[in-house]
């Protein structure tokens, strides 16, 4: 079953991928901590993004600890410079600030080492929301 879910989570079929993730969110306790940790390192960054977006809830529920997530944080930080601009923009806009707020990601490190990747995003559809992130983090492009 787990191998089938992993296969779906890497599918080119966005609908299938979305449904597979919905299954993971609904059944994460049965799938177990090791499965979720694997999702936080998943090669498909669209799925990995979804997993990291789920971390705040998992930490709040004590399913994962802040320390466990900190140890995995390089996998999140990679997405701040991902070649897939959708994953990159959503990682900056949706996921980053909550991870900073709960102590998993260091704000100063992101500003110092990753801000250029935020500044590279020129797509009009992300312009306004990413401006909010730049202001919140004090990033000048």
C-alpha positions in Angstrom: 0.0 0.0 0.0 2.7 2.5 1.0 4.6 1.9 -2.2 1.5 2.5 -4.3 0.9 5.8 -2.4 4.5 6.9 -3.0 4.0 6.0 -6.7 0.9 8.2 -6.9 2.7 11.1 -5.1 5.2 11.2 -7.9 2.6 11.0 -10.7 2.4 13.4 -13.6 -1.4 13.2 -13.1 -2.0 16.2 -10.8 -5.4 14.9 -9.8 -4.1 11.5 -8.7 -1.2 13.2 -6.9 -3.6 15.5 -5.1 -5.9 12.6 -4.0 -2.9 10.6 -2.8 -1.8 13.5 -0.6 -5.3 13.9 0.7 -5.1 10.2 1.7 -1.8 10.8 3.5 -3.2 13.7 5.4 -6.2 11.7 6.5 -4.2 8.6 7.4 -0.9 9.9 8.6 -1.1 8.3 12.0 -1.7 4.9 10.5 1.1 5.5 7.9 3.4 6.4 10.8 6.2 8.8 11.6 8.8 7.1 9.4 6.5 7.5 6.4 5.9 11.2 7.1 9.6 11.8 7.6 10.2 10.2 4.2 7.7 12.7 2.8 9.7 15.6 4.2 12.6 14.3 2.2 10.6 13.2 -0.9 12.3 13.6 -4.3 9.1 15.1 -5.8 9.2 18.6 -4.5 5.5 19.2 -5.1 4.8 16.4 -2.6 7.6 17.5 -0.3 6.1 21.0 -0.3 2.8 19.6 0.8 4.5 17.6 3.6 6.3 20.6 4.9 3.1 22.6 4.8 1.6 20.0 7.1 4.5 20.2 9.6 3.0 22.9 11.8 -0.1 20.7 12.5 2.1 17.7 13.1 4.3 19.6 15.6 1.2 21.1 17.4 -0.2 17.5 17.7 3.2 16.3 19.0 3.3 13.7 16.2 6.7 15.2 15.2 9.0 17.4 17.4 10.6 20.7 16.5 14.0 19.0 16.8 13.1 16.2 14.4 12.0 18.8 11.9 15.0 21.0 12.4 17.2 18.0 11.5 15.3 17.7 8.3 15.2 21.4 7.5 17.8 21.2 4.7 15.1 19.4 2.6 12.8 22.4 3.1 15.5 25.0 2.4 16.2 23.3 -0.9 12.7 24.2 -2.0 13.4 27.9 -1.4 15.6 27.7 -4.5 13.7 25.0 -6.4 13.7 25.1 -10.2 9.9 24.6 -10.1 8.8 28.2 -9.6 5.4 27.1 -8.2 7.1 25.0 -5.5 9.6 27.8 -4.8 7.0 30.6 -4.6 4.6 28.6 -2.4 7.5 27.5 -0.1 8.4 31.2 0.5 4.8 32.4 0.7 2.8 29.7 2.5 5.2 27.5 4.4 8.3 29.5 5.4 6.9 32.0 8.0 5.0 29.3 10.0 8.2 27.2 10.1 10.2 30.2 11.4 7.4 31.0 13.9 7.6 27.5 15.5 11.4 27.5 15.6 12.3 25.0 12.8 13.8 27.5 10.3 16.2 30.2 11.3 15.1 33.6 9.8 18.5 35.1 9.7 20.0 32.1 7.8 17.2 32.3 5.2 17.6 36.1 4.7 21.4 35.8 4.4 21.7 32.6 2.3 18.5 32.3 0.3 17.0 35.8 -0.4 18.4 35.9 -3.9 16.2 33.0 -4.8 13.1 34.9 -3.7 14.3 37.9 -5.7 14.7 35.8 -8.8 11.0 35.0 -9.0 9.6 37.4 -11.6 6.3 35.7 -12.4 3.5 38.3 -12.2 1.1 35.9 -10.5 3.4 35.8 -7.4 4.5 39.4 -7.4 2.2 40.8 -4.8 2.2 37.9 -2.3 6.0 37.6 -2.5 6.3 41.3 -1.8 4.6 40.6 1.5 7.2 38.0 2.3 10.0 40.3 1.4 8.6 43.0 3.7 8.1 40.6 6.5 11.6 39.2 6.3 13.2 42.6 5.5 14.6 41.4 2.1 15.6 44.1 -0.4 15.9 43.0 -4.0 
